[in-house]
Amino acid sequence: MTDSTGIDPEDTKIITLARSARARNGVPEGAAVRDETGRTYVAGTVALDSLKLSALQTAVAMAVASGAQSLEAAAVVSAADAPADADRAAVRDLGGPDTPVLLADPDGTLKSTTAAGA
């Protein structure tokens, strides 16, 4: 099922969560992933001197650390024009090459949907 914008409500939810993480933490990117059971994991960019992870890499790591076996979808809210290769690789490692990676503008508008393996 999709809403009036053509986006599945569950995908809209992870975009909203990603947008909230970005705004709340004042970081360049926010991300959220949904695992095979429907649980969501939300994260922002990590920029420590000793550790640098994109928001999507952090969200995938949180899912793995919580026992997720796979991913249904991933979303990143960013000013970037495309999901980073390293982000798609992290999603692909857990979810497989067909896992959709949604990229949204900071206002939450969906810019693109790309398969993790693309």
C-alpha positions in Angstrom: 0.0 0.0 0.0 1.2 3.5 -0.8 0.0 6.9 0.3 -0.9 9.9 -1.9 2.8 10.6 -2.6 3.3 7.1 -3.9 5.6 6.2 -0.9 4.8 3.2 1.3 3.7 4.4 4.8 6.5 2.2 6.4 9.0 4.0 4.1 7.6 7.4 5.0 8.0 6.4 8.7 11.8 5.7 8.3 12.3 8.9 6.4 10.5 10.8 9.2 12.7 9.1 11.8 15.8 9.8 9.8 14.8 13.4 9.4 14.1 13.7 13.2 17.5 12.3 14.1 19.3 14.7 11.8 17.5 17.7 13.2 17.6 16.6 16.9 21.3 16.0 16.8 22.3 18.8 14.5 24.3 16.4 12.3 24.8 16.4 8.5 22.8 13.2 8.0 20.1 11.2 9.7 19.3 7.6 8.8 16.9 4.8 9.7 16.7 1.2 8.8 13.9 -1.4 9.1 14.8 -5.0 9.8 13.1 -8.2 8.8 10.7 -8.0 11.8 9.7 -4.4 11.3 11.9 -3.0 14.0 13.6 0.3 13.2 17.0 1.7 14.1 17.7 5.4 13.9 21.0 7.2 13.9 22.9 10.3 13.0 26.4 10.9 11.7 29.2 10.0 14.1 32.2 12.3 13.9 34.6 11.6 16.7 38.4 12.0 16.4 38.7 8.2 16.7 35.5 7.1 14.9 33.8 8.4 11.8 30.6 6.7 10.5 27.9 8.0 8.3 24.4 8.0 9.7 23.4 5.0 7.6 26.5 3.0 8.6 25.6 3.8 12.2 22.0 2.7 11.8 23.1 -0.6 10.1 25.6 -1.2 12.9 22.9 -0.6 15.5 20.7 -3.2 13.7 23.4 -5.8 13.6 24.3 -5.2 17.3 20.6 -5.7 18.2 20.5 -9.0 16.4 18.8 -8.1 13.1 19.3 -10.8 10.5 18.3 -8.7 7.4 16.9 -5.3 6.3 13.7 -4.5 4.5 14.6 -0.9 3.7 17.0 2.0 4.6 16.5 5.7 4.5 19.0 8.6 4.7 18.2 12.3 5.0 21.0 14.3 3.5 21.9 17.2 1.2 23.9 14.7 -0.9 22.8 13.9 -4.4 23.1 10.2 -4.0 23.7 7.6 -1.2 27.4 7.1 -0.7 28.9 3.8 -2.0 30.0 2.9 1.6 26.4 3.4 2.8 24.9 1.2 0.1 27.6 -1.4 0.9 26.6 -1.5 4.5 23.0 -2.0 3.6 23.9 -4.6 1.1 26.0 -6.6 3.6 23.0 -7.0 5.9 20.0 -6.7 3.6 21.2 -8.0 0.3 21.6 -6.2 -3.1 17.8 -5.6 -3.6 17.3 -3.7 -0.4 16.0 -0.2 -1.2 17.9 2.8 0.0 15.7 5.9 0.1 17.4 9.3 -0.1 15.5 12.3 1.1 16.2 16.0 1.3 16.4 17.6 4.7 12.8 18.6 4.4 11.8 14.9 4.0 11.1 15.0 0.3 12.1 11.7 -1.4 14.8 12.4 -4.0 15.6 8.8 -5.0 15.3 5.1 -4.3 18.3 3.0 -5.2 18.9 -0.7 -4.7 21.8 -1.4 -2.3 23.5 -3.4 -4.9 23.2 -0.8 -7.7 
